[in-house]
Amino acid sequence: MSRGREAPVNEAWKKIADRLDGLLKRIERLLPAGTEALDWKSTAYRWRKHARGGYLEAVRHPHTIRFADLKDIDEQKRRLRDNTAQFVSGRPANNVLLTGARGTGKSSLVKAALNEFATRGLRLIEVDKRDLVDLPDIVDIVADRRERFVIFCDDLSFEASDGGYKSLKVALDGSIAGSAENVIIYATSNRRHLMPEFMNENLEAKHIDGEIHPGETTEEKISLSERFGLWLSFYPFDQEQYLEIADHWVETLGGKADDASRKASLLWALERGSRSGRVAWQFARDYVGRKKK
């Protein structure tokens, strides 16, 4: 009799164990990957957040743009390339702030640097401005690696209450813990001083011995951008520059740059209300795509 009762009990426990095992497997699939499972062979990463903290996620298909694809920003290319070459060689280099007009190649220039120097150990970590409070954790993860890491903050700007503002200041200027030798910060922004500037702040300015001294609010805003050792400024393109960029992308994508394509590119820019490298790229994709029907 006892053996008869034990069989159904054992069978019931086996079913419960199987269900628990299946549940655990489903939970594991929902959990984010940890740094211990990170593919360090990748050249680009994103910082991701979840309930328990943050982790690095490898980018499977990084954008492979070349320096040669970026037109009419030769001085900016030269200075960023030189700074990046210094960094990957283990020589002193600066954090870089790229500011200016939209669509003029700021983000693309950083991606081109990764494309050129990846074989020499350069890696890119993209961090959203909301996650800049995690910069110390990111640095701790990569500090002992042989590779050289650019922490990339795209379209960076802050409001006065943003928590990442002070975190970035500390990362740029260093704290008592210091900064990792294999980490540098590249950031792009449409704002030179990274924060909104208001007319009433000018009222805080003081006149001392005939000189104008900005008020405390302005000084605080300027202090962040001044922590970047290298500033690269980007300006809107004129018509000839825009046409040169559009021609380049039309030919790169397999089309033919001629009078017809230039007229179409000008109309495209007029409709968009902007002449920028981004607009030229978008035009070329549309134009060549339609011609290849």
ABEGO torsion letter per residue (X at the ends): XAAAAAAAAAAAAAAAAAAAAAAAAAAAAABBBBAAABBAABABBBBBBBAAEBBBBBBABBBBBBAAABBGAAAAAAAAAAAAAAAAAGBBBBBBBBBEBBGAGAAAAAAAAAAAAAAAGBBBBBBBAAAAAAAAAAAAAAAABABBBBBBBBGBBBBAABAAAAAAAAAAAEBAAEBBAABBBBBBBABAAGBBBBAAAAAABBBBGGBBBBBAAAAAAAAAAAABABBBBBBBBBAAAAAAAAAAAAAAAGBBBBAAAAAAAAAAAAAAGBBBAAAAAAAAAAAAAAAAX
